[in-house]
Amino acid sequence: MLRTGGIVGALALAVPATPAAAPPPFEILRWTAPGAELAALSTQPAACLGSAAVEVQAGEALFNSPRLLGGQAAKAGLSCAGCHVNGRDNAHFLMAGVSDRAGTADVTHSFFGAARGNGRFDPVTIPDLARPGKVSRDPAGGALESFVRDLIVDEFAGREPTPAMLAALAAYVRAIAPCPDGDPPGRRALDDQLRLIDFALRGATGMARRADPVAARALLAAARHQLGLIAERYPAPPFGAERRELLAASRVLADMHDKAANSDGFIAALSAWRAAFEKDLVQRLRRREARSLYNPANLAFVAPQQDNR
């Protein structure tokens, strides 16, 4: 099982991409419908945001982190983005006992949290958050913040988020918008994870400056989770060195956990980590991306597995 917010599980479970080997344990396949594995691993809904504010970026990083949720969802590595890829929907989502068909989920199932379990199996189509919903998004009313808080704590048994975390999540949801070119699907790439790591670090820095160590730690966990997702795409061999460095980078972030209450020391340590990460490891990951499992041409071994499910 992949450790929430970390990389150790991803490194321990991944295997060489050879015809005789089992497929790497891509986290996303835990809730992907049989037959949709290749599509889920290589494509994603279009993402268009109406704001590039740091608060929105922090919200997106949290939205993509299992650490935000609790209970069985977090143990499975499921984040808000598991159902809402790039804040949109997920036509490939399928989880036993929670879905009745691909693209649906019963969020009032006791599997996620006993507080909202209603004793009925009533999955609904996962909504696209770029479209208007039942909950008002007017910032003046605060209804969206209350709704998000109840989802995290009551429906998914997560820890109480800080006001700044709720504000960031609500800002992100409000910023999600349809794309002007008709929402064509995009290809998954290394930059997806690097962008979210950057957003998490920017957000953690901002939260530390606001004297919110709980939020800063949650964003550290969000960054570590993305490092784990990168590791899934760089199996060993041939990427043993890169994987060791990803693990080391994740451990350095983990060691910053206790520094979050000391904003100056935390921010300095985070800045040093970012500089070292971007100077060397990121450059090598980029150079070797075409050989990694981000390249759809290297994922052909995934498709035959659908017949064995």
C-alpha positions, 0 to 999 in steps of 0.5 A: 500500500502506498503511504499517504503523502509519501514515496516509500510505498511507491518505491517498494512496490514498483517493478521493472517494466518487462513483459514477464513482470506484473505491471507497476502499481500505478496508484490510479489503477486502484479506482480505474475501470477495467479496459480504461487503464491505458487511457487513464494513465496517458490522458486527462481532462483539460484543465483551465483555471481562472486565476494563478494566485498562490492561494489557488495553487495551494488549493490545487495541491491540497486537492490532489493530496490523499493527506487531505482526506481520512479513513479508507480513502486516504489509505487507498491513496485517493484524493479529491482529484481521484474523482475530479481529475484536474477539477473536472470529472473522471469517466474512468472511475470505478471502485467496487462497492462504491460505483455501479458503473464507470464515472459514478461514486456513492460518497455517502457510503460508510466505506468513506466515513461513518458520519455520512453513511446512509445505509443505501447504495446510491452512486451518482455521476461524478460532477464536473466542477467546471460546471455550476453545481448546487452549492453557491460559489459566491465568496461572500456567502461562505457556502462553498467553504462549509461544503468542502469542510463537511466533505473532508471531515464528515464524508471522508473522515479527514482531519479538521482543515485550518481556515487557510486550507479551506480558503485555498481549496475553495479558491481553487474550486472557484477558479476551475472553468471550462476551456475556451477551445472545447475541453480537448483531453490532454496527455499526462506528463512529468510536468503534471507532478512538477507543477503540483510540487511547485504549487505545494512548495509555494503554498507551504511557504505562504502558510508558514508566513501566515503562522499556519504550520498545520497547513504548511505540513499538509502541503509538504505531504502534498509535495511528497505524494507527487514525488511518489507518483513520479517514482511510479513512472521511473521503474528500476531498472533502468532508473535506479539512481533517479528513484534513490534520489526521489526517495532522498528528496522525499525524506528531506521534506519529511524531516522539515515537518517539525520545522513548520512552526519556525517560519524563517527556518522552514522557509529557508530549508524549503528554498534550499530543497527546491533549488537542489531539486530543480538544479539536478534531479528535475533536469535528469528526469526531463531528459529521460522522460521519453524513456519513462512510463510517462510515454504512452508508447511504453505503457502497452504492457498495461492493456493486456492486464484488463483480461485478467481482472 
